[in-house]
Amino acid sequence: MSIHLSIMGRVDTTAPPVKLPLAAGEVRTGFPSPADDYLEGELDLVEHLIQHPSATYFLRAKGTSMEGVGIYDGDLLIVDRSVEPKPGHIVIMSVDGELTCKRYSMMGNRHYLFAANPEFRPIPLEGRECQVWGVVTHNIHSLAPGFAV
């Protein structure tokens, strides 16, 4: 299926929030001064990125089939099991016992999984054993060489 996933774990709903500084305004081609005048407040990334903590888990992506939508080898995916998959969603699905990450879609009245890399063919779901493991809500990847997510 071309992309392998490693389950990293669930959201710890008992952990205290970790608040990080949130810079005020937007940045287009630089970064604002770290002076306190530019701080808007604090941001808890779990609160910001995860709507349903008890239904959310993390996976590590492995492979190149989803590079066209910005999911790269080694990226950390946030997956919500409580979201009902709809055409266009990026899903984690077990197809014939193998986990994969693809875009869920329909052609006519048939269900397919599509890679975001032209080297990979669509996967028809008809006649296969399929189980949805959740919808990918966010993708975290490092932009700095040598920094792992």
Backbone bond lengths (Angstrom), bond angles and torsions (degrees), N, CA, C in turn:
res aa  C-N    CA-C-N  psi(-1)  N-CA   C-N-CA  omega(-1)  CA-C   N-CA-C  phi
1 M - - - 1.455 - - 1.513 111.27 -
2 S 1.316 118.39 -12.33 1.449 122.83 167.67 1.514 117.48 88.48
3 I 1.308 120.39 -14.18 1.459 119.52 173.44 1.519 106.84 -133.67
4 H 1.300 116.83 128.46 1.452 122.35 -179.15 1.511 107.92 -105.15
5 L 1.308 116.37 149.31 1.453 121.78 -177.36 1.512 110.03 -126.77
6 S 1.316 116.54 140.21 1.462 122.02 174.68 1.521 107.55 -115.72
7 I 1.310 117.00 125.55 1.461 120.26 178.69 1.518 108.30 -73.24
8 M 1.325 116.32 125.18 1.458 121.95 -176.88 1.529 111.35 -94.74
9 G 1.329 118.43 -32.95 1.457 121.10 179.93 1.511 111.88 145.56
10 R 1.313 114.74 177.27 1.457 122.33 -179.59 1.525 109.77 -97.19
11 V 1.315 115.54 168.04 1.455 121.72 174.84 1.522 107.88 -73.97
12 D 1.330 117.10 132.12 1.459 121.60 177.55 1.516 108.12 -83.52
13 T 1.327 116.69 100.40 1.467 120.79 -176.72 1.524 112.58 -73.63
14 T 1.346 118.49 -9.56 1.458 120.81 179.71 1.532 112.25 -96.80
15 A 1.320 117.20 -9.79 1.469 120.12 -178.20 1.528 110.18 -70.35
16 P 1.329 116.38 141.57 1.468 118.61 177.21 1.529 109.60 -68.23
17 P 1.336 117.12 149.58 1.463 119.99 179.21 1.530 111.18 -61.50
18 V 1.313 115.74 144.58 1.457 121.41 174.97 1.515 106.35 -109.93
19 K 1.316 115.97 109.85 1.455 121.06 -177.56 1.526 109.41 -94.30
20 L 1.328 116.75 126.85 1.458 122.91 178.92 1.517 108.94 -113.61
21 P 1.342 118.85 152.83 1.457 120.50 -179.83 1.534 111.04 -62.67
22 L 1.320 115.47 139.80 1.455 122.39 177.35 1.519 107.99 -116.46
23 A 1.343 116.24 115.98 1.462 120.82 179.88 1.518 109.44 -72.39
24 A 1.330 116.94 140.64 1.462 121.83 179.09 1.520 110.09 -76.29
25 G 1.306 116.05 152.47 1.460 121.38 175.50 1.511 112.74 80.23
26 E 1.316 114.55 -172.30 1.459 122.12 179.43 1.512 108.99 -114.40
27 V 1.312 115.56 158.77 1.454 119.61 177.66 1.516 107.67 -122.29
28 R 1.316 116.78 130.12 1.448 120.82 -179.04 1.531 111.41 -105.52
29 T 1.323 117.75 -48.27 1.468 119.98 -177.22 1.514 111.64 -139.40
30 G 1.269 117.10 37.06 1.454 119.84 179.87 1.503 109.15 178.89
31 F 1.306 116.51 -165.91 1.451 120.75 178.55 1.514 107.81 -130.86
32 P 1.333 117.35 137.28 1.465 119.10 -179.35 1.522 111.53 -63.57
33 S 1.300 115.23 157.73 1.460 120.86 176.28 1.520 109.02 -57.50
34 P 1.321 117.00 142.58 1.460 118.71 179.20 1.528 113.31 -73.96
35 A 1.331 117.33 6.98 1.461 120.50 -179.64 1.528 110.35 -60.24
36 D 1.325 116.25 148.81 1.464 121.27 -177.73 1.522 112.61 -59.79
37 D 1.337 118.01 -24.60 1.463 120.86 179.14 1.524 111.63 -59.65
38 Y 1.315 117.30 -22.69 1.456 121.04 -176.11 1.528 112.87 -96.55
39 L 1.326 117.21 0.75 1.459 118.98 -178.73 1.523 110.46 -85.81
40 E 1.318 115.28 129.36 1.463 121.34 179.09 1.516 110.62 -88.91
41 G 1.305 116.90 -32.70 1.454 121.58 -177.02 1.506 109.43 164.09
42 E 1.322 115.39 -148.79 1.449 120.61 179.32 1.520 109.55 -122.60
43 L 1.324 115.06 153.69 1.456 121.67 -175.87 1.524 109.39 -131.67
44 D 1.316 116.73 127.23 1.452 122.35 173.47 1.523 106.17 -97.02
45 L 1.341 117.76 111.94 1.462 121.17 -175.67 1.524 112.73 -63.03
46 V 1.321 118.24 -35.30 1.465 119.69 177.43 1.526 109.52 -63.15
47 E 1.313 116.80 -45.93 1.467 120.65 178.74 1.535 110.92 -62.78
48 H 1.317 116.76 -36.65 1.463 121.92 -177.21 1.534 112.49 -76.34
49 L 1.325 118.02 -36.21 1.464 121.73 -172.78 1.530 114.94 -100.36
50 I 1.322 117.82 -16.57 1.461 119.75 -171.52 1.527 110.33 -124.35
51 Q 1.335 116.06 113.32 1.465 120.89 -179.68 1.526 112.55 -84.26
52 H 1.315 117.43 -34.47 1.465 121.92 -175.74 1.531 109.51 -126.35
53 P 1.340 118.24 80.11 1.469 120.58 -174.41 1.523 114.58 -54.84
54 S 1.317 118.16 -39.80 1.465 119.28 -176.47 1.525 112.13 -71.91
55 A 1.339 117.81 -14.68 1.472 121.44 179.86 1.526 111.74 -109.99
56 T 1.329 117.08 9.89 1.459 120.93 -173.37 1.525 111.12 -112.16
57 Y 1.335 115.08 142.03 1.461 120.98 175.10 1.528 108.76 -143.26
58 F 1.324 115.45 169.93 1.459 122.70 -177.82 1.526 109.85 -112.75
59 L 1.320 115.74 142.81 1.465 122.43 175.01 1.519 108.40 -131.58
60 R 1.309 115.77 151.66 1.461 121.46 173.87 1.524 107.40 -105.45
61 A 1.333 117.72 125.54 1.467 122.70 -180.00 1.517 110.02 -81.56
62 K 1.319 114.67 147.78 1.470 120.62 177.72 1.518 107.14 -141.51
63 G 1.311 117.42 118.29 1.456 120.97 178.60 1.519 112.62 128.09
64 T 1.334 115.49 -176.57 1.474 120.80 -172.49 1.522 114.02 -119.92
65 S 1.323 118.29 2.49 1.462 119.39 -172.00 1.520 114.78 -70.17
66 M 1.333 118.76 -14.39 1.466 120.44 -177.65 1.524 112.98 -116.92
67 E 1.321 116.70 17.53 1.465 120.28 -178.83 1.529 113.09 -60.45
68 G 1.325 117.62 -29.85 1.462 121.12 -178.98 1.521 113.96 -64.07
69 V 1.333 117.58 -18.30 1.463 120.84 175.99 1.531 110.98 -111.69
70 G 1.332 116.36 15.00 1.460 120.24 174.85 1.512 115.37 84.26
71 I 1.330 118.28 17.34 1.470 121.13 173.95 1.523 106.95 -101.60
72 Y 1.333 114.86 112.47 1.452 121.22 -175.25 1.525 111.25 -110.73
73 D 1.318 115.33 162.66 1.451 122.65 177.47 1.528 109.65 -53.15
74 G 1.311 117.15 125.10 1.461 121.91 178.87 1.514 114.76 93.44
75 D 1.329 118.42 -7.08 1.463 120.41 -179.74 1.525 111.06 -65.81
76 L 1.320 115.36 152.52 1.448 122.53 177.09 1.528 107.77 -98.82
77 L 1.333 116.41 121.51 1.457 121.98 -178.82 1.521 109.70 -103.21
78 I 1.326 116.10 138.16 1.458 122.07 174.02 1.525 106.20 -101.95
79 V 1.328 116.03 121.84 1.462 121.72 -172.45 1.528 109.53 -120.87
80 D 1.333 116.06 129.67 1.463 122.50 -179.46 1.527 109.10 -110.93
81 R 1.320 116.54 115.31 1.468 121.66 179.97 1.523 112.31 -75.11
82 S 1.331 119.05 -16.73 1.460 121.29 -175.91 1.527 112.77 -85.43
83 V 1.327 117.98 -9.94 1.467 121.17 -179.79 1.524 108.91 -83.89
84 E 1.318 116.80 128.61 1.463 122.06 177.35 1.524 108.85 -75.16
85 P 1.333 118.66 120.01 1.469 120.03 -178.06 1.527 111.51 -64.52
86 K 1.311 114.69 135.08 1.460 122.04 176.82 1.525 107.91 -126.12
87 P 1.324 117.42 156.09 1.470 118.93 176.52 1.529 110.82 -52.20
88 G 1.323 115.54 132.60 1.457 121.98 -177.67 1.520 112.96 103.27
89 H 1.335 117.97 -22.99 1.462 120.84 178.05 1.527 110.76 -70.63
90 I 1.328 115.48 147.41 1.460 121.68 168.72 1.526 105.14 -86.38
91 V 1.327 115.81 125.31 1.463 120.18 -175.27 1.523 111.34 -122.09
92 I 1.313 114.59 157.85 1.456 122.16 166.88 1.519 104.12 -104.60
93 M 1.323 115.57 123.66 1.453 120.02 -176.48 1.518 110.17 -139.65
94 S 1.321 114.51 142.38 1.449 120.66 170.81 1.524 106.52 -91.83
95 V 1.335 115.90 120.06 1.463 121.91 178.27 1.518 107.22 -119.17
96 D 1.316 115.08 115.67 1.458 121.30 -176.79 1.536 111.20 51.56
97 G 1.334 115.65 39.91 1.459 121.37 175.42 1.508 116.06 85.58
98 E 1.327 118.42 -0.15 1.467 121.48 -179.21 1.525 110.01 -114.48
99 L 1.340 116.34 126.90 1.465 120.31 178.46 1.515 110.84 -73.19
100 T 1.329 115.47 138.55 1.452 120.40 176.46 1.521 109.42 -144.84
101 C 1.321 115.56 158.93 1.460 123.69 176.00 1.519 106.79 -119.70
102 K 1.323 116.71 117.60 1.467 121.57 -178.29 1.526 109.53 -151.48
103 R 1.341 115.67 170.56 1.462 121.46 174.39 1.522 108.22 -86.06
104 Y 1.332 115.78 124.63 1.460 121.98 177.77 1.524 108.50 -79.66
105 S 1.333 116.56 134.00 1.458 120.24 -178.25 1.520 109.85 -153.39
106 M 1.308 114.09 171.97 1.463 120.55 176.42 1.522 108.73 -130.56
107 M 1.331 114.62 144.11 1.463 121.67 171.81 1.517 104.49 -124.62
108 G 1.332 115.82 111.67 1.452 119.08 -171.23 1.512 107.94 67.26
109 N 1.320 116.99 -125.64 1.466 119.67 177.94 1.538 111.63 -109.13
110 R 1.330 116.62 19.94 1.465 121.19 -179.87 1.528 110.97 -108.04
111 H 1.325 114.49 142.41 1.463 121.64 -178.54 1.526 110.08 -92.13
112 Y 1.359 114.89 139.42 1.467 121.63 179.78 1.518 109.74 -139.68
113 L 1.318 114.36 160.28 1.456 122.33 166.64 1.518 106.92 -114.63
114 F 1.334 115.98 133.18 1.457 121.33 -178.04 1.522 110.22 -118.80
115 A 1.306 115.64 134.12 1.458 121.54 171.70 1.525 108.26 -76.74
116 A 1.313 115.98 164.98 1.458 121.87 176.25 1.530 108.41 -110.75
117 N 1.326 114.49 41.14 1.451 122.70 179.58 1.532 105.27 -150.60
118 P 1.335 117.76 122.17 1.468 120.13 -174.71 1.530 114.51 -63.15
119 E 1.319 118.23 -11.07 1.463 120.67 178.34 1.528 112.61 -74.78
120 F 1.326 117.50 -9.74 1.458 121.45 -175.44 1.519 110.50 -116.13
121 R 1.328 115.72 135.41 1.461 121.96 -179.32 1.528 110.96 -80.55
122 P 1.341 116.90 154.25 1.468 119.98 172.76 1.535 110.15 -61.33
123 I 1.306 115.68 151.14 1.458 121.83 179.32 1.526 107.90 -109.29
124 P 1.335 117.82 109.72 1.468 119.38 175.95 1.530 108.97 -71.83
125 L 1.332 116.87 138.80 1.455 120.22 -176.85 1.529 112.75 -96.44
126 E 1.307 117.34 -16.48 1.460 121.25 -178.76 1.533 110.14 -61.59
127 G 1.318 115.12 130.47 1.457 120.59 178.06 1.517 114.50 80.82
128 R 1.330 117.97 6.74 1.465 121.34 179.64 1.520 109.51 -113.11
129 E 1.310 114.52 155.20 1.456 120.08 174.79 1.528 108.03 -81.15
130 C 1.337 116.78 113.92 1.468 121.27 -174.55 1.526 110.90 -128.12
131 Q 1.327 114.15 141.89 1.456 120.40 175.03 1.522 108.23 -143.16
132 V 1.327 116.17 123.79 1.465 121.01 178.11 1.520 108.91 -77.08
133 W 1.330 116.18 129.01 1.462 122.24 176.63 1.515 112.27 -99.58
134 G 1.332 117.56 -8.80 1.455 120.71 176.89 1.509 112.50 144.07
135 V 1.327 114.31 173.85 1.461 123.10 178.96 1.525 108.25 -106.55
136 V 1.331 116.18 132.22 1.466 120.80 177.01 1.524 107.36 -73.92
137 T 1.324 115.71 119.28 1.467 120.08 -178.61 1.525 112.35 -98.69
138 H 1.325 116.35 -29.34 1.466 120.76 179.22 1.523 109.95 -148.45
139 N 1.308 114.12 156.54 1.453 122.77 178.13 1.523 107.47 -129.62
140 I 1.315 116.67 130.71 1.467 120.34 179.60 1.521 107.74 -118.86
141 H 1.326 115.86 122.62 1.456 118.62 174.59 1.516 110.15 -142.42
142 S 1.307 114.55 151.77 1.450 120.95 -177.07 1.519 110.83 -80.72
143 L 1.313 115.72 141.17 1.458 121.88 175.63 1.529 111.08 -102.81
144 A 1.333 116.00 -7.57 1.454 120.11 -178.52 1.535 109.46 -104.54
145 P 1.329 117.56 124.53 1.463 119.99 178.55 1.529 111.24 -55.09
146 G 1.315 115.38 136.85 1.455 120.20 177.26 1.521 114.43 88.33
147 F 1.330 118.10 -7.74 1.452 120.79 178.32 1.521 108.55 -99.06
148 A 1.305 116.26 121.01 1.470 120.54 176.61 1.514 108.93 -91.90
149 V 1.308 114.91 149.63 1.466 119.71 177.41 1.504 108.37 -91.07
